[in-house]
Amino acid sequence: MEYEIDIMSLEDTQRLALELANLLNEQNTITLEGDLGAGKTTFTQALAKGLGITRTVNSPTFTIMKQYEGRLPFNHLDVYRLADSDEDLGWDEIFYGNAVTVVEWAHLIEEYLPDERLAIEIYRVDDTKRKFILKPIGKQYERLCEELVK
């Protein structure tokens, strides 16, 4: 099952991310796909805020991963630079540790992703409007999406 959410403003994006953050537990993985400028980093920043992260969160494009401490530990990965790479960054520790993990450009490391996760696709409709498609993979993520969109 997929859930489609029309987002009309930056504030709507932030609100969705904050609501999702309130439903997350340790070891949750969220993957983000979308064109440049679609809102992946904006969504991730609001999610981090909802997890109690007070540090500035920006895309870890050149470092691949940044880690933050908040209500829950938080890993933010941007794996764009890993295209055509077989580099193992300790995926099991990242995905099965005690942190919420967000992965931008996740399709590039598909074979390393956990079997269960929340896949989110973000499409830019115009300057302010976005379409979010949530694809829960696994029962816990199905329940999470049902709670989020009710």
CYANA upper distance limits for C-alpha pairs under 8 A (distance plus 0.5 A):
  1 MET  CA    135 LYS  CA      7.24
  1 MET  CA    136 PRO  CA      7.78
  2 GLU  CA    133 ILE  CA      7.13
  2 GLU  CA    134 LEU  CA      6.17
  2 GLU  CA    135 LYS  CA      5.38
  2 GLU  CA    136 PRO  CA      7.59
  3 TYR  CA    133 ILE  CA      6.10
  3 TYR  CA    134 LEU  CA      5.49
  3 TYR  CA    135 LYS  CA      7.14
  3 TYR  CA    145 CYS  CA      8.09
  3 TYR  CA    149 VAL  CA      8.38
  4 GLU  CA    131 LYS  CA      7.49
  4 GLU  CA    132 PHE  CA      6.25
  4 GLU  CA    133 ILE  CA      5.05
  4 GLU  CA    134 LEU  CA      6.89
  5 ILE  CA    131 LYS  CA      6.35
  5 ILE  CA    132 PHE  CA      5.56
  5 ILE  CA    133 ILE  CA      6.87
  6 ASP  CA    129 LYS  CA      7.83
  6 ASP  CA    130 ARG  CA      6.61
  6 ASP  CA    131 LYS  CA      5.24
  6 ASP  CA    132 PHE  CA      6.84
  7 ILE  CA     12 ASP  CA      6.20
  7 ILE  CA     13 THR  CA      6.75
  7 ILE  CA    129 LYS  CA      6.06
  7 ILE  CA    130 ARG  CA      5.48
  7 ILE  CA    131 LYS  CA      6.42
  7 ILE  CA    132 PHE  CA      7.70
  8 MET  CA     12 ASP  CA      6.83
  8 MET  CA    128 THR  CA      6.58
  8 MET  CA    129 LYS  CA      4.98
  8 MET  CA    130 ARG  CA      7.00
  9 SER  CA     13 THR  CA      7.04
  9 SER  CA    128 THR  CA      5.68
  9 SER  CA    129 LYS  CA      6.47
  9 SER  CA    130 ARG  CA      8.32
 10 LEU  CA     14 GLN  CA      6.81
 10 LEU  CA    128 THR  CA      7.30
 11 GLU  CA     15 ARG  CA      6.54
 12 ASP  CA     16 LEU  CA      6.64
 13 THR  CA     17 ALA  CA      6.82
 13 THR  CA     42 THR  CA      8.23
 13 THR  CA     43 PHE  CA      6.65
 14 GLN  CA     18 LEU  CA      6.63
 14 GLN  CA     42 THR  CA      8.02
 14 GLN  CA     43 PHE  CA      6.69
 14 GLN  CA     46 ALA  CA      5.66
 14 GLN  CA     47 LEU  CA      8.02
 15 ARG  CA     19 GLU  CA      6.65
 15 ARG  CA     46 ALA  CA      8.30
 16 LEU  CA     20 LEU  CA      6.69
 17 ALA  CA     21 ALA  CA      6.58
 17 ALA  CA     43 PHE  CA      6.39
 17 ALA  CA     44 THR  CA      7.84
 17 ALA  CA     46 ALA  CA      6.07
 17 ALA  CA     47 LEU  CA      5.17
 17 ALA  CA     50 GLY  CA      7.84
 18 LEU  CA     22 ASN  CA      6.96
 18 LEU  CA     46 ALA  CA      6.58
 18 LEU  CA     47 LEU  CA      5.91
 18 LEU  CA     49 LYS  CA      7.78
 18 LEU  CA     50 GLY  CA      5.30
 19 GLU  CA     23 LEU  CA      7.43
 19 GLU  CA     50 GLY  CA      8.18
 19 GLU  CA    148 LEU  CA      7.38
 20 LEU  CA     24 LEU  CA      7.10
 20 LEU  CA     47 LEU  CA      7.67
 20 LEU  CA    148 LEU  CA      6.97
 21 ALA  CA     47 LEU  CA      5.95
 21 ALA  CA     48 ALA  CA      8.02
 21 ALA  CA     50 GLY  CA      5.64
 21 ALA  CA     51 LEU  CA      6.29
 22 ASN  CA     50 GLY  CA      7.15
 22 ASN  CA     51 LEU  CA      7.84
 23 LEU  CA    144 LEU  CA      7.25
 23 LEU  CA    148 LEU  CA      8.34
 24 LEU  CA     28 ASN  CA      6.96
 24 LEU  CA    100 VAL  CA      7.91
 25 ASN  CA     72 LEU  CA      7.97
 25 ASN  CA     99 ALA  CA      8.48
 25 ASN  CA    100 VAL  CA      7.37
 26 GLU  CA     72 LEU  CA      7.15
 26 GLU  CA     73 PRO  CA      8.10
 26 GLU  CA     97 GLY  CA      8.31
 26 GLU  CA     98 ASN  CA      5.52
 26 GLU  CA     99 ALA  CA      5.32
 26 GLU  CA    100 VAL  CA      5.84
 27 GLN  CA     95 PHE  CA      6.91
 27 GLN  CA     96 TYR  CA      6.22
 27 GLN  CA     97 GLY  CA      6.62
 27 GLN  CA     98 ASN  CA      5.90
 27 GLN  CA     99 ALA  CA      5.72
 27 GLN  CA    100 VAL  CA      5.84
 27 GLN  CA    101 THR  CA      7.71
 28 ASN  CA     95 PHE  CA      8.42
 28 ASN  CA     99 ALA  CA      7.68
 28 ASN  CA    100 VAL  CA      5.43
 28 ASN  CA    101 THR  CA      6.84
 28 ASN  CA    117 ARG  CA      7.29
 29 THR  CA     95 PHE  CA      7.36
 29 THR  CA    100 VAL  CA      6.44
 29 THR  CA    101 THR  CA      5.28
 29 THR  CA    102 VAL  CA      6.43
 29 THR  CA    103 VAL  CA      8.24
 29 THR  CA    114 PRO  CA      8.16
 29 THR  CA    116 GLU  CA      8.32
 29 THR  CA    117 ARG  CA      5.60
 29 THR  CA    118 LEU  CA      6.86
 30 ILE  CA    100 VAL  CA      8.45
 30 ILE  CA    101 THR  CA      6.70
 30 ILE  CA    102 VAL  CA      5.27
 30 ILE  CA    103 VAL  CA      6.84
 30 ILE  CA    117 ARG  CA      6.33
 30 ILE  CA    118 LEU  CA      5.25
 30 ILE  CA    119 ALA  CA      6.30
 30 ILE  CA    120 ILE  CA      7.66
 31 THR  CA    102 VAL  CA      6.18
 31 THR  CA    103 VAL  CA      5.24
 31 THR  CA    104 GLU  CA      6.56
 31 THR  CA    105 TRP  CA      8.01
 31 THR  CA    106 ALA  CA      6.21
 31 THR  CA    117 ARG  CA      7.86
 31 THR  CA    118 LEU  CA      6.75
 31 THR  CA    119 ALA  CA      5.24
 31 THR  CA    120 ILE  CA      6.42
 32 LEU  CA     40 LYS  CA      6.91
 32 LEU  CA    102 VAL  CA      7.72
 32 LEU  CA    103 VAL  CA      6.48
 32 LEU  CA    104 GLU  CA      5.27
 32 LEU  CA    105 TRP  CA      6.72
 32 LEU  CA    106 ALA  CA      7.02
 32 LEU  CA    119 ALA  CA      6.74
 32 LEU  CA    120 ILE  CA      5.48
 32 LEU  CA    121 GLU  CA      6.33
 32 LEU  CA    122 ILE  CA      7.88
 33 GLU  CA     40 LYS  CA      7.86
 33 GLU  CA    104 GLU  CA      6.68
 33 GLU  CA    105 TRP  CA      5.88
 33 GLU  CA    106 ALA  CA      7.34
 33 GLU  CA    107 HIS  CA      8.25
 33 GLU  CA    119 ALA  CA      8.43
 33 GLU  CA    120 ILE  CA      6.86
 33 GLU  CA    121 GLU  CA      5.24
 33 GLU  CA    122 ILE  CA      6.72
 34 GLY  CA     38 ALA  CA      6.27
 34 GLY  CA     39 GLY  CA      8.27
 34 GLY  CA     40 LYS  CA      7.49
 34 GLY  CA    105 TRP  CA      8.20
 34 GLY  CA    121 GLU  CA      6.19
 34 GLY  CA    122 ILE  CA      5.37
 34 GLY  CA    123 TYR  CA      6.40
 35 ASP  CA    122 ILE  CA      8.16
 35 ASP  CA    123 TYR  CA      7.54
 35 ASP  CA    124 ARG  CA      8.08
 37 GLY  CA    124 ARG  CA      8.14
 38 ALA  CA    122 ILE  CA      6.54
 38 ALA  CA    123 TYR  CA      6.36
 38 ALA  CA    124 ARG  CA      5.48
 38 ALA  CA    130 ARG  CA      7.79
 39 GLY  CA     43 PHE  CA      6.47
 39 GLY  CA    122 ILE  CA      7.49
 39 GLY  CA    124 ARG  CA      8.40
 40 LYS  CA     44 THR  CA      6.66
 40 LYS  CA    104 GLU  CA      7.56
 40 LYS  CA    122 ILE  CA      7.67
 41 THR  CA     45 GLN  CA      6.53
 41 THR  CA     58 ASN  CA      7.32
 41 THR  CA     59 SER  CA      6.68
 42 THR  CA     46 ALA  CA      6.91
 43 PHE  CA     47 LEU  CA      6.67
 44 THR  CA     48 ALA  CA      6.59
 44 THR  CA     57 VAL  CA      8.42
 44 THR  CA     76 HIS  CA      8.45
 44 THR  CA    102 VAL  CA      7.87
 45 GLN  CA     49 LYS  CA      6.79
 45 GLN  CA     56 THR  CA      8.48
 45 GLN  CA     57 VAL  CA      6.12
 45 GLN  CA     58 ASN  CA      7.66
 46 ALA  CA     50 GLY  CA      6.76
 47 LEU  CA     51 LEU  CA      6.89
 48 ALA  CA     52 GLY  CA      7.00
 48 ALA  CA     53 ILE  CA      5.83
 48 ALA  CA     57 VAL  CA      7.91
 48 ALA  CA     74 PHE  CA      7.78
 49 LYS  CA     53 ILE  CA      5.55
 49 LYS  CA     54 THR  CA      7.14
 51 LEU  CA     70 GLY  CA      6.31
 51 LEU  CA     71 ARG  CA      5.85
 51 LEU  CA     72 LEU  CA      6.50
 51 LEU  CA     74 PHE  CA      8.36
 52 GLY  CA     69 GLU  CA      8.41
 52 GLY  CA     70 GLY  CA      5.02
 52 GLY  CA     71 ARG  CA      5.63
 52 GLY  CA     72 LEU  CA      8.00
 53 ILE  CA     68 TYR  CA      7.19
 53 ILE  CA     69 GLU  CA      6.70
 53 ILE  CA     70 GLY  CA      5.11
 53 ILE  CA     71 ARG  CA      7.89
 54 THR  CA     70 GLY  CA      7.92
 55 ARG  CA     68 TYR  CA      8.15
 59 SER  CA     76 HIS  CA      8.23
 59 SER  CA     77 LEU  CA      8.31
 59 SER  CA     78 ASP  CA      7.12
 60 PRO  CA     64 ILE  CA      5.70
 60 PRO  CA     65 MET  CA      6.05
 60 PRO  CA     66 LYS  CA      6.60
 60 PRO  CA     76 HIS  CA      7.68
 60 PRO  CA     77 LEU  CA      6.83
 60 PRO  CA     78 ASP  CA      6.10
 61 THR  CA     65 MET  CA      8.39
 61 THR  CA     77 LEU  CA      8.45
 61 THR  CA     78 ASP  CA      5.85
 61 THR  CA     79 VAL  CA      7.69
 61 THR  CA     80 TYR  CA      7.50
 61 THR  CA     81 ARG  CA      7.65
 62 PHE  CA     81 ARG  CA      8.10
 64 ILE  CA     77 LEU  CA      5.97
 64 ILE  CA     78 ASP  CA      5.68
 64 ILE  CA     79 VAL  CA      6.18
 64 ILE  CA     81 ARG  CA      7.98
 65 MET  CA     75 ASN  CA      7.29
 65 MET  CA     76 HIS  CA      6.05
 65 MET  CA     77 LEU  CA      4.81
 65 MET  CA     78 ASP  CA      6.96
 66 LYS  CA     75 ASN  CA      6.40
 66 LYS  CA     76 HIS  CA      5.80
 66 LYS  CA     77 LEU  CA      7.06
 67 GLN  CA     73 PRO  CA      7.93
 67 GLN  CA     74 PHE  CA      6.19
 67 GLN  CA     75 ASN  CA      5.09
 67 GLN  CA     76 HIS  CA      6.83
 68 TYR  CA     73 PRO  CA      6.40
 68 TYR  CA     74 PHE  CA      5.57
 68 TYR  CA     75 ASN  CA      6.98
 69 GLU  CA     73 PRO  CA      5.15
 69 GLU  CA     74 PHE  CA      6.74
 70 GLY  CA     74 PHE  CA      7.83
 72 LEU  CA     99 ALA  CA      6.84
 72 LEU  CA    100 VAL  CA      7.43
 73 PRO  CA     98 ASN  CA      7.42
 73 PRO  CA     99 ALA  CA      5.09
 73 PRO  CA    100 VAL  CA      6.78
 74 PHE  CA     99 ALA  CA      5.66
 74 PHE  CA    100 VAL  CA      5.38
 74 PHE  CA    101 THR  CA      6.35
 74 PHE  CA    102 VAL  CA      8.44
 75 ASN  CA     94 ILE  CA      8.13
 75 ASN  CA     99 ALA  CA      6.99
 75 ASN  CA    100 VAL  CA      6.68
 75 ASN  CA    101 THR  CA      5.08
 75 ASN  CA    102 VAL  CA      6.78
 76 HIS  CA    101 THR  CA      6.44
 76 HIS  CA    102 VAL  CA      5.53
 76 HIS  CA    103 VAL  CA      6.70
 77 LEU  CA    101 THR  CA      8.04
 77 LEU  CA    102 VAL  CA      6.61
 77 LEU  CA    103 VAL  CA      5.21
 77 LEU  CA    104 GLU  CA      6.59
 78 ASP  CA    103 VAL  CA      6.38
 78 ASP  CA    104 GLU  CA      5.21
 78 ASP  CA    105 TRP  CA      6.95
 79 VAL  CA     83 ALA  CA      7.99
 79 VAL  CA    103 VAL  CA      7.61
 79 VAL  CA    104 GLU  CA      6.81
 79 VAL  CA    105 TRP  CA      6.35
 79 VAL  CA    106 ALA  CA      7.24
 79 VAL  CA    108 LEU  CA      7.42
 79 VAL  CA    109 ILE  CA      8.02
 80 TYR  CA    104 GLU  CA      7.92
 80 TYR  CA    105 TRP  CA      6.18
 80 TYR  CA    108 LEU  CA      7.62
 82 LEU  CA     86 ASP  CA      8.33
 82 LEU  CA     87 GLU  CA      8.11
 82 LEU  CA    108 LEU  CA      7.39
 82 LEU  CA    109 ILE  CA      8.28
 83 ALA  CA    108 LEU  CA      6.19
 84 ASP  CA    108 LEU  CA      8.35
 90 GLY  CA     94 ILE  CA      6.89
 91 TRP  CA     95 PHE  CA      6.46
 91 TRP  CA    112 TYR  CA      6.92
 91 TRP  CA    113 LEU  CA      8.26
 92 ASP  CA     96 TYR  CA      5.95
 92 ASP  CA     97 GLY  CA      7.92
 93 GLU  CA     97 GLY  CA      5.59
 94 ILE  CA     99 ALA  CA      8.19
 94 ILE  CA    101 THR  CA      7.98
 95 PHE  CA     99 ALA  CA      8.27
 95 PHE  CA    101 THR  CA      7.31
 95 PHE  CA    113 LEU  CA      7.90
 95 PHE  CA    114 PRO  CA      7.09
106 ALA  CA    110 GLU  CA      6.73
106 ALA  CA    113 LEU  CA      8.39
109 ILE  CA    113 LEU  CA      7.17
115 ASP  CA    137 ILE  CA      7.89
115 ASP  CA    138 GLY  CA      8.12
116 GLU  CA    136 PRO  CA      8.40
116 GLU  CA    137 ILE  CA      5.52
116 GLU  CA    138 GLY  CA      5.35
116 GLU  CA    141 TYR  CA      7.96
117 ARG  CA    136 PRO  CA      6.85
117 ARG  CA    137 ILE  CA      5.68
117 ARG  CA    138 GLY  CA      7.19
117 ARG  CA    141 TYR  CA      6.92
118 LEU  CA    134 LEU  CA      7.41
118 LEU  CA    135 LYS  CA      6.43
118 LEU  CA    136 PRO  CA      5.12
118 LEU  CA    137 ILE  CA      6.40
118 LEU  CA    141 TYR  CA      6.44
119 ALA  CA    134 LEU  CA      6.43
119 ALA  CA    135 LYS  CA      5.48
119 ALA  CA    136 PRO  CA      6.67
119 ALA  CA    137 ILE  CA      7.78
120 ILE  CA    132 PHE  CA      7.18
120 ILE  CA    133 ILE  CA      6.10
120 ILE  CA    134 LEU  CA      5.13
120 ILE  CA    135 LYS  CA      6.64
121 GLU  CA    132 PHE  CA      6.23
121 GLU  CA    133 ILE  CA      5.61
121 GLU  CA    134 LEU  CA      7.14
122 ILE  CA    130 ARG  CA      7.16
122 ILE  CA    131 LYS  CA      6.23
122 ILE  CA    132 PHE  CA      5.20
122 ILE  CA    133 ILE  CA      7.04
123 TYR  CA    130 ARG  CA      6.00
123 TYR  CA    131 LYS  CA      5.54
123 TYR  CA    132 PHE  CA      7.00
124 ARG  CA    128 THR  CA      8.50
124 ARG  CA    129 LYS  CA      6.99
124 ARG  CA    130 ARG  CA      5.24
124 ARG  CA    131 LYS  CA      7.12
125 VAL  CA    129 LYS  CA      5.78
125 VAL  CA    130 ARG  CA      5.71
125 VAL  CA    131 LYS  CA      7.32
126 ASP  CA    130 ARG  CA      7.60
134 LEU  CA    145 CYS  CA      8.05
136 PRO  CA    141 TYR  CA      5.38
136 PRO  CA    142 GLU  CA      5.66
136 PRO  CA    145 CYS  CA      7.43
137 ILE  CA    141 TYR  CA      6.62
137 ILE  CA    142 GLU  CA      7.52
138 GLY  CA    142 GLU  CA      6.82
139 LYS  CA    143 ARG  CA      6.78
140 GLN  CA    144 LEU  CA      6.68
141 TYR  CA    145 CYS  CA      6.60
142 GLU  CA    146 GLU  CA      6.73
143 ARG  CA    147 GLU  CA      6.73
144 LEU  CA    148 LEU  CA      6.63
145 CYS  CA    149 VAL  CA      6.59
146 GLU  CA    150 LYS  CA      6.58
